[in-house]
Amino acid sequence: MGNVFLTPSMITLEALSSLKNQLQFTKKVNRQYDDKFGKEGAKIGNTLNVRMPPRYVGRRTSALAVEDITQTSTPLVLNTQYGCDINFTSADLLLSIERFSQDIIQPAVASIANAIDYDGLALSAQIANYVGTPGVDLTGASSPTITQAVLSAKVALDNSSAPRDGKRYLVLDPQLEANAVDALKGLFQSSNHIKEQYEMGEMGTALGFQWSMDQNTQAHTVGNLAGDLLVDDADQTGSQITVKTGTAGTKINPGDILQFEGVYQVNLQNRQTTGVLQPFTVTELCTIGGDGTATVKIAPPLTPPDKDTGDKVAGQTVTASPASGAKVYLFNKGTANYADVTGKVSPTSIAFHRDAFVFATADLPMPRGVDMAARIVDPETNISMRLVRAYDVNADKFPCRLDVLGGWAVLRRELACRIQR
């Protein structure tokens, strides 16, 4: 039998398989692929609009009460071209696909998978629901237990109407996973899962989530906010709020969590209060001005009931707007206790339903004038990968590039919950 050279299609297929196996967080989120770019090719900056399902108030009478259909969408920009470039020889192409994958492809693909997962987990700062306290570890006799934290995250998802369809996931930072395996070993697990805990150090499925660990979980640094921060004016709504009496020059960091006195979260389906102060994540760096005031950009938007009638409204997020002079809490800490959390570096694990986040890819153009090129879309993950190979006649080498054009977005932030420690 003659020599068999590996073809670009074989290499691309193996690379995509390796990428799929190495992704952790990304495999668990909503993934969309747009084939409209298949002919002309996609480029950085192309935008996909992911449609969001409308929410209705409904009625309890026989009288017709038609509600407007408000169809919204989340723009998802294909803004990152993930890739890795390698160089192999003619002799390398004579290796078996298994050896070629192990020696050449997998190390390259690992860097792509790591970058994709890292960018996805960076979105945790855009999530408002949270449990735990920065600087307070989930170990020790006087601190909350891991079980309490995970069950509280489950409650946060339930209060936000997250589906119970087997697509709830928990991605832990490495230390928290180690603590969890030790603390929960054998807890209501099948014998196979107990075996995995012992042999692999992994939790499997427990407490309503499928558990995994990802080294790319983010650490949030809390701002240095100081001063008796209060709400400035009453009846504020929308995605920003004006506050006063802070200490000039102190900062509220993106990803910090603010809560307002008297402003409670509502269940997004029945609009009834959950009895928990609604958390808001800060979306942009905010510096307190010289007069102690600042306008803080937040998410989700402050959407109270109808101001005049008090009726529930579609998209309602809170029981009421904060009153003028209402206290502002930082990670549930009152103004006198800001120092307990300010400046803390807080590792962030995350509990979420699949539809909290979305990762999308599209087909990159196939270039001409090269040695070979191939493009494959994985039917399971909807990830499109392109391989382009040239030939260096002087060195008898094949410069080769692997590319994935993708973009991340928060699809439904209420379907996720951060675990801070």
Phi, psi and omega in degrees: 000134182286172177297142179245115179272141176290132180268160177304322180296319177298315182294316181296317179298317179293321179296318180293322177297318179295320178299314181300320182290330185270344177290137176250287182299316187298326180293344187258358183255171175295128181236130182235145180232132181249112183272003179294343179271002186301328182270308184271344179086146179266162176216163179302131180107343175299145185239134171254139176254111182269116184287140179255141178290137178289156174246137181242154178279319182084180179217165179232024179230171178279345181287137179295133178223083185290131177254143176294142175272114178253097181272117180247162178217155176253118178288131179240112184267128174281089192248003182225128174256096180284138181193170174209140185246132183229167182222121179227165186259173175299323179296323179298328182288348177272354178293158171294157181298329179294313179292318180299318179296313183293317187276328189239311188287309188301317177298324179291315182293329179301322180292324178292313180299319180297317181293319180296311180297321180300314181295323178295315182288341175295340179290351179301333179293343179270001181268132183270319179299138179205158169226161181087175181226130177306131179088355178247107185288157181268044176218166178094154186295328186264359183253163177300148178277162177298321178300314179300318182295314182293318179293326176293323175295323177297319177298318180300319178291321178297317179296337180263013176065033176292133180299146172258076187237021180080009181245036174258134186230156177228118179247118187254153170287158187305317182292320180293324176296318179300317179296321183292316180300319179291318185285329188246013184304128178081000185284110175049040182248151172290163182298326178296319180291323176297320178299318179295321178300316184288315186275324187251347183070028182240151185276327185079227182251128180197150173055032175090006182226155166269119188267146171204170178240145177218125180292349182268006173303147188266158172247126181264134175259119182286143178295176183256035182308137177212159181104162182277079188286130181228158174289136185282300183240153177283164173063028176283140178223172176094201189260018172210156182216140180265131181237166183216173176064021174280172178272124185305135176089345177284159190236148170249118187277151170303133183095347172296148180255125175247145172226152186239136180306128176081004182250105187257149177291149173239151170295130189287349177264312183258355177060024175268148181295142175270354182080008181244136175300132181293124175277145176233134176266139178282129186262345178218150176304133181230129178248129180293130183287174182298335178268008178085003181254163176196155172252117186257129176271131189226162172213144359291171179291149173289108180232094182274176173299170178305128186297324185275318186258340184078005181289151175294149180231153175297137181082008180298136181241339186221165179283332183193161170284152179292146178284158174298130181086002178296144180290147176250126181256143177249115186048047177066013178262132175292167186303327181289345184246013179307323184298340179293333185240339185299137178078356181290141172263114192244106174303139187239113168265169186214135173252137186199157167269154184309322187276009175289327185230157176223138173237129183233149174228164176214163183288126171282153180295150178267115184284159174254169175073024177242171180297307179203159176208149179210153179216134183224140173249123179284124183291339181276315184260350183061026179265130179259127179235139178242139173239132176234130184235131174250182178224129177259103186292331182291322184253359184052049179233160180243092172298133188220139178235141174248133183224141170229118176266118185214174178204151181246152172203153169279120183271308178219094188298335181291347182268019178223160180212129177279147171244108183263150175207000000 
